[in-house]
Each structure stands twice: as C-alpha cells, then as structure tokens.
C-alpha cells in the first residue's frame, strides 16, 4: 500500500480508521502483536541511538513498541495530529498531561463539568505539588479566558461532551485562547465525532478503553498533539511508567477498524431512546446533544459530526426510583463504563462520581435520580422497550 494512500487526510475518517497504521504490518490484515518487553540490537552505537531517541519502536517497550506505535499512528491520522502517545489508561494519559506540563507555582483552569477522576486529580493531587487550579463553568462563553492569569496559567483543561450530562465547550473559543496550552478530553465524542485540534486546541485526550477499543477488553489511554508537545510528554511518560501494553494497544487498534459502524448504530439508538425518555412522565430531564431541547444543540451541530451513543436522564422519583430502574433492565447491563457493544446503565451518584461530595455532585448537576446510558449494538426497538419496562418497574 502506497504511503500517500495511508496518510491522505482527505479521505473520510471512517475510511482512515481502517487504512491507517499498517506500515509495519508486513502484509498482515490484522494488527500484529509484538508481545515483548525488549528488543536486541547490533552494537553499542545502535543501543545508544535507541536509548536517546524519541519513541523507538524496537528498543524497550516502555519507550515504544511496533504494536503500540501502530495504534498511535492511526489515532494521529484520525485526530489530524502530528503525533500521539498511548498510556495504560485514560487517567494515565490525563495525569501525564497535567503533571508532565505543569510545575510548582503554575496555574490550571478547568471546567466544573468534568469526569470525577480528572476533578479529583486536579483538586487533590495538584495542590500537593503546588499547582493551583480554578474551576469554571465551561458552558459559559468567556469563562476560561476570564480565569486565565497571564504568566501563571500553564494549562486549560476541558471535557466535551462532558461526563455525565454531555455539557459542551465551544472548541473554537477554547482554541483561540492565548497563553496557556489547551487540552480536551474527547472520550465521549471519539475521533470520528469531533476533532478538537482542527479548532486550534493543543492536545486531545481519550480514554480509549471506551468507544475507541469498543469491546471492554482493553485498558488504554492516548494523547494527541504536535510533535514537540508529544515528545515532551513522551520523555515524562518514560519516567512516569504508565505506558500502554502491546496487547491492549492491539485490541484498541482492532476496535478502531469498526468504530465508524459502531458509532453510527449507537448514535441512532441514543437518539431514539432520548426522544422516548423525553416524552415519559417519570423522567424530569433528558440530556442528549441530538435533542433540540439540549441547551447547546446548535453548538453540537456546529462542531460535532456525530452526537454519540451516550445520554443521561433524571427520574422524578429520585434515588429510590433510580436504583430500581438500573436493577430492573434486562437488556441494559449495570456497569460503570461506556462505549462497548452492550447497552450499559449507570447510577453516577453511587459509582462514577461517588468520590465527590454531595455538594460537588450537585454542582455538576448530578442528583440521586440521575441515570447515564451507553447505548450498544442491540436492536434499537429492544433497547427502548427495555427502558419502557424498567421505568414501569421503577414506579
């Protein structure tokens, strides 16, 4: 396959997800698993070159590995990035960005609507290292810019769509910020749903464990950006040690090949389920960017090519109704992850955001009756019927 065919970014993302990352496949259709921690080299001179280079493929797998590098190449193609670095998890990737770029005395601006793990990293770990953090409402125009301290703010952290209410950040506004580096957690959107780098954002983070890998069989994160920034993060990552395993990289790369068709089906189901829930008397609120009732629906249409398979809703009956519902579904499975082939249902107050206080949960809009749904690949009618029956059981 010609090099220009692989790197041609004029092709549709769904096509690139299948074509990219095959340079070292040696003709194999499936990604090759290089299950080794280290590689032999021919001389001291070659060893020195490998040990001092950036992301060598065949030296030591904490530095680089052909299986991992192929996954990184495909992610870079899909994000329109110069380079990427894979980590052992999404939090490993986010931790590397925060701790690899920021030092004592630096300041971070982050949105309030954010994954609880990221919030806890910012509000509990950063202060230990003398890194100050300011939280803002990421949905409000100008909020990030107003919180920047010239000469002090090193990083602006955003997540869009945000967990769990799918609040959106204006990527054009974020990318136009002058001074600090910007990073977007784009896990919910996937690289096929939006490309923050095209809007001027410096770095994109994914928990590739989720929809990118797509089959609940890989724990992996990835950061994409410019060659200079990724080289800097690569150096920190080698010391940090939270590198991806070749097996997880292979599974994630295999998942990328079908991301386009999976995302299309999950998005169609999410839209139907959101419309059904919005008209149900037991539901007080439905959050899904594809609904015209979503307060940022126009922004979603402008910057997202897919609304995704995630939605969140609130039950009138509060905590008791929420617990009954998630324990009453028969198609949807109660589990704290997302993006896989199964429809999954989660009660954020007791799982994904349990590390936050009630006040902190309330500040992000999470209540005792909040339910998050990750739509899978089952028949759409079956999924809707499952929630209709579960709502009746929840009372």
Residue pairs with C-beta under 8 A, 6 or more apart in sequence:
1 19
1 22
3 23
5 19
6 19
6 20
6 22
6 23
6 77
7 20
7 77
9 16
9 77
9 80
11 19
13 78
13 191
13 192
13 260
13 305
14 192
14 259
14 260
14 261
16 74
16 77
16 78
17 74
17 78
17 191
17 192
17 256
17 257
17 259
17 260
18 257
20 73
20 74
20 77
20 78
21 31
21 70
21 71
21 73
21 74
21 77
21 253
21 256
22 70
23 70
23 73
24 32
24 57
24 66
24 69
24 70
25 31
25 32
25 70
26 32
30 254
31 67
31 70
31 71
31 250
31 253
31 254
32 66
32 67
32 70
32 250
33 67
33 246
33 247
33 250
34 61
34 65
34 66
34 67
34 246
35 246
35 247
36 61
36 65
36 246
37 60
37 61
38 59
38 60
38 61
39 58
39 59
39 60
41 47
41 50
41 58
41 59
47 59
50 56
50 58
50 59
50 63
51 59
53 59
54 231
54 234
54 235
55 63
55 64
55 69
55 83
55 85
55 234
56 63
56 64
57 64
57 65
57 66
57 69
58 64
58 66
61 68
61 243
61 246
62 238
62 241
62 243
63 238
65 246
65 249
67 246
67 249
67 250
67 253
68 86
68 243
68 244
68 246
68 249
70 249
70 253
71 86
71 220
71 222
71 244
71 249
71 250
71 252
71 253
71 256
72 83
72 84
72 85
72 86
72 222
73 84
74 253
74 256
75 81
75 84
75 86
75 191
75 206
75 208
75 212
75 222
75 224
75 256
76 82
76 83
76 84
76 224
78 191
78 192
78 195
78 256
79 191
79 195
79 196
79 197
79 204
79 224
80 195
80 197
80 198
81 197
81 204
81 224
81 225
81 226
81 230
82 225
82 226
82 227
82 230
83 224
83 225
83 226
83 227
83 230
83 231
84 222
84 223
84 224
84 225
84 230
85 93
85 96
85 222
85 223
85 230
85 233
85 234
85 237
86 93
86 208
86 220
86 221
86 222
86 243
86 244
86 249
86 252
87 93
87 96
87 220
87 221
87 222
87 223
87 237
87 242
87 243
87 244
88 219
88 220
88 221
88 242
88 243
88 244
88 245
88 248
89 207
89 209
89 219
89 220
89 221
89 242
90 117
90 185
90 187
90 205
90 206
90 207
90 208
90 209
90 210
90 221
91 117
91 118
91 121
91 207
91 221
92 221
92 240
92 242
93 205
93 206
93 207
93 221
93 222
93 223
94 117
94 118
94 121
94 185
94 205
94 221
95 121
95 125
95 240
95 242
96 223
96 233
96 236
96 237
96 240
96 242
97 155
97 183
97 203
97 205
97 223
97 233
98 108
98 121
98 122
98 126
98 131
98 155
98 157
99 125
99 129
99 236
99 240
100 232
100 233
100 236
100 237
100 240
101 154
101 155
101 181
101 232
101 233
102 108
102 126
102 129
102 131
102 154
102 155
103 129
103 131
103 154
104 129
104 130
104 131
105 130
105 131
105 152
106 131
106 132
106 152
106 153
106 154
106 155
107 131
107 132
107 133
107 134
107 149
107 152
107 153
107 154
108 122
108 126
108 131
108 132
108 133
108 134
108 153
108 154
108 155
108 156
108 157
109 133
109 134
109 136
109 144
109 147
109 148
109 153
109 155
109 156
109 157
109 180
110 118
110 119
110 122
110 133
110 134
110 135
110 136
110 156
110 157
110 158
111 135
111 136
111 137
111 138
111 143
111 144
111 157
111 158
111 159
111 162
111 167
111 169
112 135
112 136
112 137
112 138
112 363
112 364
113 137
113 138
113 139
113 159
113 162
113 165
113 167
113 364
113 365
114 138
114 157
114 159
114 162
114 163
114 185
114 364
115 159
115 162
115 163
115 185
115 187
115 352
116 163
116 352
116 353
116 354
116 355
116 356
117 355
118 157
118 159
118 185
119 135
119 356
119 360
120 355
120 356
122 133
122 135
122 157
123 133
123 135
126 132
126 133
127 133
132 152
134 147
136 143
136 144
136 146
136 147
137 143
138 144
138 158
138 159
138 160
138 162
138 167
138 169
139 167
139 168
139 169
139 295
139 296
141 170
141 173
142 173
144 156
144 158
144 173
144 174
144 177
145 173
145 177
147 153
148 156
148 177
148 179
148 180
150 179
153 179
153 180
154 180
154 181
155 180
155 181
155 182
155 183
156 174
156 177
156 180
156 181
156 182
156 183
157 183
157 185
158 169
158 174
158 182
158 183
158 184
158 185
159 169
159 184
159 185
159 187
159 188
160 167
160 168
160 169
160 171
160 184
160 185
160 186
160 188
160 189
160 194
160 196
161 167
161 168
161 188
161 189
161 289
161 300
161 308
161 310
162 168
162 169
162 188
163 187
163 188
163 352
163 372
164 287
164 310
164 312
164 346
164 348
164 352
164 353
164 366
164 370
164 372
165 287
165 312
165 364
165 365
165 366
166 188
166 287
166 288
166 289
166 294
166 308
166 310
166 311
166 312
167 287
167 296
168 289
168 296
168 299
168 300
168 303
169 184
170 299
170 303
171 184
171 194
171 196
171 199
171 200
171 201
171 303
172 199
172 200
172 303
174 182
174 184
174 196
174 199
174 200
174 201
175 182
175 196
175 199
175 200
175 201
176 200
181 202
181 203
181 229
182 200
182 201
182 202
182 203
183 201
183 202
183 203
183 204
183 205
184 196
184 201
184 203
184 204
184 205
185 205
185 206
185 207
186 193
186 194
186 196
186 204
186 205
186 206
187 205
187 206
187 207
187 210
187 211
188 211
188 308
188 310
188 338
189 304
189 306
189 308
190 206
190 211
190 212
190 259
190 263
190 306
190 308
190 339
191 204
191 206
191 212
191 259
192 259
192 260
192 263
192 305
192 306
193 263
193 304
193 305
193 306
193 307
193 308
194 303
194 304
194 305
195 204
196 204
197 204
197 224
197 225
199 303
202 225
202 226
202 229
203 223
203 224
203 225
203 229
204 223
204 224
204 225
205 221
205 222
205 223
206 212
206 221
206 222
207 221
208 218
208 220
208 221
208 222
208 252
209 218
209 219
209 220
209 221
209 252
209 337
209 339
210 337
210 338
210 339
210 340
211 259
211 262
211 263
211 266
211 308
211 309
211 338
211 339
211 340
212 222
212 252
212 255
212 256
212 259
212 339
213 220
213 248
213 251
213 252
213 255
213 256
213 339
214 255
214 258
214 259
214 262
214 339
214 340
214 341
215 251
215 255
215 340
215 341
216 337
216 340
216 341
216 342
217 251
218 247
218 248
218 249
218 251
218 252
218 255
219 248
220 244
220 245
220 248
220 249
220 251
220 252
221 244
222 244
223 230
223 233
224 230
225 233
237 243
244 252
262 341
262 377
263 306
263 308
263 309
264 306
265 377
266 308
266 309
266 374
266 375
266 376
266 377
267 290
267 306
267 307
267 308
267 309
267 375
268 380
269 309
269 343
269 375
269 376
269 378
269 380
269 383
270 288
270 290
270 307
270 308
270 309
270 310
270 311
270 373
270 375
271 288
271 290
271 307
272 380
272 383
272 384
273 311
273 373
273 375
273 380
273 383
273 384
273 387
274 286
274 288
274 290
274 291
274 311
274 313
275 291
276 384
276 387
276 388
277 283
277 286
277 311
277 313
277 387
278 286
278 291
278 293
280 388
280 391
281 316
282 315
282 316
282 317
282 321
282 391
282 394
282 395
283 313
283 314
283 315
283 316
283 391
284 314
284 315
284 316
284 369
285 313
285 314
286 293
286 311
286 312
286 313
287 294
287 311
287 312
287 313
288 294
288 307
288 310
288 311
288 312
289 296
289 297
289 300
289 304
289 307
289 308
290 297
290 300
290 307
291 297
294 300
300 307
309 338
309 339
309 374
309 375
309 376
310 338
310 372
310 373
310 374
310 375
311 372
311 373
311 375
312 348
312 370
312 371
312 372
312 373
313 370
313 371
313 373
314 367
314 369
314 370
314 371
315 321
315 322
315 325
315 369
315 371
315 394
316 369
317 369
317 394
317 395
318 367
318 368
318 369
319 349
319 368
319 369
321 369
321 394
321 395
322 347
322 349
322 368
322 369
322 370
322 371
322 394
323 347
323 350
324 393
324 394
324 395
325 345
325 371
325 390
325 391
325 393
325 394
326 334
326 345
326 346
326 347
326 371
326 390
327 334
328 389
328 390
328 393
328 394
329 345
329 386
329 387
329 389
329 390
330 386
330 389
330 390
331 343
331 378
331 382
331 383
331 385
331 386
332 342
332 343
332 344
332 345
332 373
332 383
332 386
332 387
332 390
333 342
333 343
333 344
333 345
334 344
334 345
334 346
334 347
335 342
335 344
335 345
335 346
336 346
336 351
336 352
337 344
337 374
338 344
338 346
338 372
338 374
339 374
340 374
340 376
341 376
341 377
342 376
342 377
342 378
343 373
343 374
343 375
343 376
343 378
343 383
343 386
344 373
344 374
344 376
345 371
345 372
345 373
345 374
346 352
346 371
346 372
346 373
346 374
347 370
347 371
347 372
348 361
348 366
348 370
348 371
348 372
349 361
349 366
349 367
349 368
349 370
352 372
353 361
353 364
353 366
356 364
356 366
361 367
373 387
375 383
376 383
